[in-house]
Amino acid sequence: MKLENMFKKTRLSSSRKNYISLKEAKPEVPQGLLRKCNRCGQAIITEDVKAGGYICPKCGGYFRVHAYRRIEMVADEGTFEEWDKGLTTRNPLDYKGYEEKLEALKEKTGLEEAVITGRARIDGTDAVIGVCDGRFLMASMGEVVGEKIARAVERATKEKLPVIIFACSGGARMQEGITSLMQMAKTSAALKRHSDAGQLYISVLTDPTTGGVTASFAMLGDVILAEPGALIGFAGPRVIEQTIGQKLPKGFQRSEFLLAHGFIDGIIERPELKGTLSRILKLHTGSQETKAGTTAMPESDNITDRYNKVASAWDRVELSRMKDRPVGEDYIRAMFTDFIEFHGDRCFADDKAIIGGVGRFEGRPVTVIAQAKGTNTKENIERNFGMPSPDGYRKALRLMKQAEKFRRPVICFVDTPGAFCGLEAEERGQGEAIARSIYEMSALKVPVLSVIIGEGGSGGALAMATSDEVWMLENSVYSILSPEGFASILWKDSTRAKEAAEVMKLTAKDLLEAGIVERIVKEPVHYTIQNLREVTSKLKKYMEGFLGTYGQMSEEELTEHRYMRFRRM
């Protein structure tokens, strides 16, 4: 029998007319065994949905999850300790029927209010958890919701614990008026103190997250994750359509829309959520107390004997641009474990010309940022041929400041012909974004290393190379701009690029002798992904020495050293 027929009443055929019939036909399945997906309309088995993380097995749509069930899905069994039960919701506006509605919801849902808070372990790591439950007045944020979240964050600050909040809300609670509005400030202020104490906050956005919740605690995470297809926005779609008199495009304000526009770090499938949270927590837990290594800084490679085998500076420019040369993403995969990519500048977009995130280098948490070229035409177009927009530099700087907060070293891989110079880049402030990156990098209170792995073009490269040391691969280049641009500006003839390359002193050897870079790393004659390990094995050894040396410096020593490095140039 087909599932869709299970809900239909049984009709008696003429051949069975002598059977005793019931006055009312009964369903063919026990009540509650089957339900109907409100997205695809298909009949689904309830227990299968529960076992599958409350995801429709037919269309993949996500059902909303009750607060206690959500805690069961992410917390280690038996570790959740609930906090602040019994807080009483007031009726500040004396709104008629509000108190009766609250009592009815308490009886119906078994909840006291729209959020559950407490402490739990996730794969053995302690964390404070808050979970909004949409069954209770659409998880709108009234005084008690704000108070419970603020208290949980304050306790997390005192006990030096990370915070994870699962947002699901229709926004501010209208029945409580201005009191509800004040909860936006209360929760945000509590999270600011938690952040200033150097603690981690992960925000997980579920369907829907709107209004005052979006404009406060939901969007303030160090890391912001979202479930697929979740509605996320300040104003609801209906309000926007009524205001502008236009039909909104498909997918507007959904998780995927926010990821593309740079507002969240990633979209995580529900079955992967606990594992992702666990990895992020472990990358942050104890990272502040990570002891600096004691490995001495190795001596530089001696490349003098073989360096002149490549005929000219222009030859090196061409080698730096080879299509099969390893790109930033290759180094991240080869050198770091547990890497989690974070997305977006929190302002406008997620620029794919820059990859950034957190991983481990020899067991130590580090922030890794790479200017990213593609390995084929499609990828190059997607990554804008490694030319970052303002959004990319702002994403990189956001991750650097995050690294500073959690006292993680920053490793940058530089490979760009230059910053993107299109119309939209100027509209969004390309110059300011580069200037801000240089400005902030100069005073970061953690060790910063930049490695030029291909092209290092102009301010677009310097925006990720204002560091304690800059290293260059043997056939990389670093210059004021491209040879073509140099020849075009000074000689009004871009065809003289080969000649310009000799004049510009842009090779690794030139720059080492000039004191612009600190190290040259040998590379194979024909350098590809196939022999990448020959380079990364050297880089790992050198990086261990770098972290050992700079990891022992105080914040004041680091920033003074970096300042004097550029002051001497």
Secondary structure, DSSP 8 states (H G I E B T S, - for coil): --GGGTTS-----GGGTTS---SS---SS-TTSEEE-TTT--EEEHHHHHHTTSB-TTT--B----HHHHHHHHS-TT--EEE-TT-----TT--TTHHHHHHHHHHHHS-SSSEEEEEEEETTEEEEEEEE-TTTGGG-B-HHHHHHHHHHHHHHHHHT--EEEEEEE-SB-GGGHHHHHHHHHHHHHHHHHHHHTT--EEEEEEEEEEHHHHTTGGG--SEEEE-TT-BEESS-HHHHHHHHTS---TTTTBHHHHHHTTS-SEE--HHHHHHHHHHHHHHHTTGGG--------------HHHHTTS--HHHHHHHHT-TTS--HHHHHHHH-EEEEE----SSS---TTEEEEEEEETTEEEEEEEE---SSHHHHHHTGGG---HHHHHHHHHHHHHHHHTT--EEEEEEES----SHHHHHTTHHHHHHHHHHHHTT-SS-EEEEEEEEEEHHHHHTT--SSEEEEETT-EEESS-HHHHHHHHHS-GGGHHHHHHHHT-BHHHHHHTTS-SEEE---SS--GGGHHHHHHHHHHHHHHHHHHHTTS-HHHHHHHHHHHHHT-
